[in-house]
Amino acid sequence: MLHVSVLINEAVNANYSGLHKWNFEVENNKVRLWQPGKEYNLHSWLGDFGNLQIIKNDEASRRLTFELSRIAPTK
């Protein structure tokens, strides 16, 4: 299991400086990873690998937490 906790749209907040090159946010109950000109729906993008579950989406604190659980391989 991968547990991820990030600040919502931190790259925008940091003006894309330093390590802040990508933004995370929830759109239509799906985690969206984006930067200008590129975007990924992580639920779709990682769907073959595992199940992505949003644990916390708190816009007031700008905190987004989600987990990715591995799907057992089929034989």
Contacts in CASP RR format, 6 or more apart in sequence:
PFRMAT RR
TARGET T0000
AUTHOR 0000-0000-0000
METHOD contacts of the structure
MODEL  1
MLHVSVLINEAVNANYSGLHKWNFEVENNKVRLWQPGKEYNLHSWLGDFG
NLQIIKNDEASRRLTFELSRIAPTK
1 67 0 8 1.000
1 68 0 8 1.000
1 69 0 8 1.000
1 70 0 8 1.000
2 67 0 8 1.000
2 68 0 8 1.000
3 65 0 8 1.000
3 67 0 8 1.000
4 65 0 8 1.000
4 66 0 8 1.000
4 67 0 8 1.000
4 68 0 8 1.000
5 56 0 8 1.000
5 63 0 8 1.000
5 64 0 8 1.000
5 65 0 8 1.000
6 24 0 8 1.000
6 63 0 8 1.000
6 64 0 8 1.000
6 65 0 8 1.000
7 13 0 8 1.000
7 24 0 8 1.000
7 62 0 8 1.000
7 63 0 8 1.000
7 64 0 8 1.000
8 23 0 8 1.000
8 24 0 8 1.000
8 25 0 8 1.000
8 26 0 8 1.000
8 57 0 8 1.000
8 59 0 8 1.000
8 62 0 8 1.000
8 63 0 8 1.000
8 64 0 8 1.000
9 23 0 8 1.000
9 24 0 8 1.000
9 25 0 8 1.000
9 62 0 8 1.000
10 20 0 8 1.000
10 23 0 8 1.000
10 24 0 8 1.000
10 62 0 8 1.000
11 20 0 8 1.000
11 21 0 8 1.000
11 22 0 8 1.000
11 23 0 8 1.000
11 35 0 8 1.000
12 23 0 8 1.000
13 20 0 8 1.000
13 62 0 8 1.000
14 20 0 8 1.000
16 35 0 8 1.000
21 35 0 8 1.000
22 33 0 8 1.000
22 34 0 8 1.000
22 35 0 8 1.000
23 32 0 8 1.000
23 33 0 8 1.000
23 34 0 8 1.000
23 35 0 8 1.000
24 31 0 8 1.000
24 32 0 8 1.000
24 33 0 8 1.000
24 64 0 8 1.000
25 31 0 8 1.000
25 32 0 8 1.000
25 34 0 8 1.000
25 64 0 8 1.000
26 32 0 8 1.000
26 54 0 8 1.000
26 57 0 8 1.000
26 64 0 8 1.000
29 54 0 8 1.000
30 41 0 8 1.000
30 42 0 8 1.000
30 43 0 8 1.000
30 44 0 8 1.000
31 41 0 8 1.000
31 42 0 8 1.000
31 43 0 8 1.000
31 52 0 8 1.000
31 54 0 8 1.000
31 64 0 8 1.000
31 66 0 8 1.000
32 39 0 8 1.000
32 40 0 8 1.000
32 41 0 8 1.000
32 42 0 8 1.000
33 39 0 8 1.000
33 40 0 8 1.000
33 42 0 8 1.000
33 45 0 8 1.000
34 40 0 8 1.000
42 52 0 8 1.000
42 66 0 8 1.000
43 52 0 8 1.000
46 52 0 8 1.000
46 68 0 8 1.000
47 71 0 8 1.000
48 71 0 8 1.000
49 68 0 8 1.000
49 70 0 8 1.000
49 71 0 8 1.000
50 68 0 8 1.000
50 69 0 8 1.000
50 70 0 8 1.000
50 71 0 8 1.000
51 68 0 8 1.000
51 69 0 8 1.000
51 71 0 8 1.000
52 66 0 8 1.000
52 67 0 8 1.000
52 68 0 8 1.000
53 66 0 8 1.000
53 67 0 8 1.000
53 68 0 8 1.000
53 69 0 8 1.000
54 64 0 8 1.000
54 65 0 8 1.000
54 66 0 8 1.000
55 65 0 8 1.000
55 66 0 8 1.000
55 67 0 8 1.000
56 63 0 8 1.000
56 64 0 8 1.000
56 65 0 8 1.000
57 64 0 8 1.000
57 65 0 8 1.000
58 64 0 8 1.000
END
